[in-house]
Amino acid sequence: MRASTMLRAIVLCHILVWITAAGRAEPTKRVPYIHGTDLLHPHEDPDDHFDLATAYALEELDIKAVLLDLGDQQKTRPGRVAVDQLNKLTGRHVPCAAGLSTTLKSPDDKGLDQPKEDQGAIELLLKVLRE
């Protein structure tokens, strides 16, 4: 699927959810939400884009951050592109960061030996949880 086709599909999904939500008579309580995904751009799994668009479209969700898995692949196929597009389309400013480039060695591994530039998702997660 071409990128322009994918973007149109995301926008259509977003519009449909907005139309459905527009009929609600009473405001809903917003739930803080952190979206973790292995979203890549260009896409590998188109459902990742739909999941992200749906999260943006649901008024009940107060998206605090988008954490991008597969840090090594994010360097060449950044999922941030889709997040930036949805931020632009919706007027939001949801922060986004990529995670570790290599897998942890064990359940006790904290990833502290990995480069600082690969710690973005961890730092963003901790920041959001503190706030």
Sequence and secondary structure as in RCSB ss.txt:
>XXXX:A:sequence
MRASTMLRAIVLCHILVWITAAGRAEPTKRVPYIHGTDLLHPHEDPDDHFDLATAYALEELDIKAVLLDLGDQQK
TRPGRVAVDQLNKLTGRHVPCAAGLSTTLKSPDDKGLDQPKEDQGAIELLLKVLRE
>XXXX:A:secstr
  HHHHHHHHHHHHHHHHHHHHT SS    EEEEEEE   SS SSHHHHHHHHHHHH TTEEEEEEEE  HHHHT
TS THHHHHHHHHHHT    EEE  SS  SSTT   TTS GGG HHHHHHHHHHH 
